[in-house]
Amino acid sequence: MTESATQTEPKVEQDHQEPSHHPYFRPKDAATLILVDRSGATPKVLVGKRHDNVVFMPGKFVFPGGRVDKSDVRVPVAAPIPPELEANLLKGSPKTTPSRARALAIAAIREACEETGLCLGCKTDAKAKLDGPWQPFVEAGLLPDPSGLFLIARAITPPGRIKRFDTRFFTADASAIAHRVEGVVHADAELVELVWVELGSKPLADLHPMTKNVLGELDRRLATGPLRHDAPVPFFHFYGGKMQKDMLPGG
């Protein structure tokens, strides 16, 4: 089912502030991870405040995320991504291959560790060949574990933007955090502050409009109970001059 952004209920937030006159750029695959703490009466999500001097969304609260690296597909893992999650990642267009689906899930974990110092993994005795951004996992005796990830939404930046992303928004429970690297978040880092905030609270009101759309989907999913892979996944993309919202059937 496809819904126009001007007809969707609840309303799809749209961003009218970013310039939209650039030549066509093919969107880059990207992944975002929303960590959720459900230990209290109201779920909390982890957001980071971006440095005021960065080019993209300076000073904004964001969720950790970024582009998929070529090496993400080759990273050894503690457990494979669930087949239901893979099935959800393969839906929508442009099409996604199984190897790319795996890379997207791994990218979400890598970016979260790089930007927040929080590592989702499991202990292992295996001598894994990991380096670069995965060094914290090696030092902690961990392998990344994507088995607890859920796909909440997919969104493609409209054409005409200088930076375009085909982003998959994942979520995971805070209990999946196996290790914390100190000193990653500081005054001169990409993220200068980390905050756990309740869904619906004031700090989330200033999020990027598409991020607010995704967070609204997560809020509705959480309200129904434990997260499941068989829930429909919204796919936001630009078509016919408008932002559209397709509901992809769950896996």
N, C-alpha and C positions, 0 to 999 in steps of 0.2 A: 504494500500500500504506500502511495506517495502523497505527502501533504505539502502544500505550499506554505512557505514560512509566514505568509500573511494570513493563513487560515488555520494554522496549527493551534490546538488548545491543549496545554498551555502555550502561550505565545513563544515563538522562537526569537531569542535575542539576536539582533543583527548589529554589526559594527559599521558605522558610517564615517569613522574618523580616519581610517587608514587610507592612503592614496590608492587609486584603482586605475591608473592610466599607464601602467607599465606594459611592455610587450608580453606575449604569452610565455610563461615559464611552466615547465612540467613539474607537478608537485613531487616533493621528496618524501619517501616513506619515513614516518616518525612514530614514536611511541611515548606515551605519558602514563605515569603511575600515580594513582590516587590511593594513598594509604589511609585506612579507616580504623579508628579505635571505637569499638562497640562495648567497652567495659562499663560505660555510664548509661544513664537513662536516655541521653541524646547522643547519637553518633557524632564523633569528631573526625575531621580530616586534617591531614598535614599539608600546610601551605608554606611556601618560602617567599620572602620578599626579595625581588631582584634589585641589583645595584642600580643607582640612579644614572650611572654612566654607560650602561649597556644600550645597544642600538634597539633591540626588540623589547618592547613593553618595559621601559625603565621604571623602577619604583613600584611596579605592580606585584601583587601577590599571585603566585603561580604554583602549579604542580610540577614536580620534576619531570623532565622529558627532553627529547631531542631526536636527531636523525639516527637512522639505522646505520651502523658501520658494516663494512664488507666482512669484517672478521666475526661479527655476531653469530653468523650461522654455524661457525666451526667451534664455538665455545662448548666444552663438556659441561653437562648438567647433572644435578643430583637425581632428578626425575624428569621424564619427558613431559611436554605440555599435554594436558588431557585431550583426548580425541574430540570431545565436544567443543573445547576452546579452539582447536585447530579448525573444526568445521565452521565455526562462527567467523574466524579470521579469513576464510576463503570466500566469504560472501561479499557481494557488492562489486562495483566496477570502478577503476581497473581491477582486473583479476589478480589474485594473490596465489602464489605457489605454496605447497606445504613447507618447503625450506624457508621461504620468506616469512611465513607465519611464525615459524620457530624463531627466526631472527628478530621479529618484532617483539615477541615476548621477552627474549633475552635483552634486547635494547632497553626495554622498560626497566629491567632490573639494574642494568649497567648505569643508565642515566641517573636513577635514584641514588645509587651508591656514590657516583661521581659528584652529584650536586648537593646531597644531604649528608653523606657519610653513613647512611643506613643500608645495610646489606641483607638481602633476602636470600638465604641459602640453607644448606644442611651440612653437618659435619661429615667429613670423609677421610678415609685413610689413603685414598688413591693419590698418586703423585701426578696431579694434573699439570699440564703445561699451560699455565696462565700467566700473563704479564700485563704491563701497561695498566689500564684502568681496573683490571681484575686482581692486581697485587694485594689489595686488602682481603680478598677472599682467600688467597694463598696463605697469607700471614695468619689468618684466623682458622685455617684448616677447613675451609668451606668450598662447596661448589654451588653455583647459582641454582635456585629451585623455582621453576616457573609453574609448578603443579598447582599452586594456590591462587593463580591469577584468574580473573574474570574479565571478559570484554564488556564494557559499558556502552561504548559508542565509537563510531568512526566519523571523521569529519575532514573534508577537503577544503582548503582555503580557496576562495573565489578567484577566478582569473583576473589578471590586471594588477595583482600584487607583486611586489619585488621579491617577496619570500612566500613560497607556496609549499604547504605540507599536506600529505595524506596521513593523518594522525589517527592511530588507534589508542583509545583511552582505556587503560586497564585499571582494575582495582584489586587490592589485596588487604587482608586483615593485618593489623599492626602486630599480631602475634607471630607473623611470618618473619619479622625482623630478627635476624640471628646474630648480628654484629654491628657495632657502631664505631665509626672512625672519627676520632676527635679532631677538631680544628679545621674541618672542611668548610663550615659556615663561619664567616668572619667579615669584618668591615670592608675588606678589599676583594672578597670573593664574588662570584656570580650571584649567589644568594647570600644576603647579609643577615638574615634572620629566619628561623624556623618557628612555626606556631601551630599548635593543635587547636583548631577552632570548631565549635559546634555548627552543624548544618543549620543554615538559616540565620547565622549571626552576622553582625555588621561588617566584619572584615571581609566577608565573602561578597559583599555587595559591589565591590570595586573590581571584581574579576573581569577578565576579557569576556565579552558577550557570549562567544561560543563555549568558553569554559563554564559559564553559568548555565548554559543549556545542558551540558553534560552533567554538571553537578545536580541539576534538577532531575535528570534521569536516574542518577545514582540514588538520590533521596527517595524517589518513588520505588525503586527496586528494594532498598533497605526496609521500607515501610511494610513490605509484603512478607518479610521474614528472611531467612538465610538466602544468600545469593545462590542463583542457579544458572547453569549454562543454557537452559531451555527457554529463557526469557527472550522476547524480541529485542533486537539491538538497533537503535536508531542510527541512520546513516545520513549525515548532513552534507549536502553538496549543491553546487550552483548549476541550475538548469533552466533554460527558457527565460533568462533574465532575472530569476529569483532564486533565493536559497530554498532548497527543497529538503524535506525530511522523509526518507524512506524507512519503513520499519522492516528490517530483515528478520525473518523468522528465526527463533532460537534453535540451537543445535540439539 
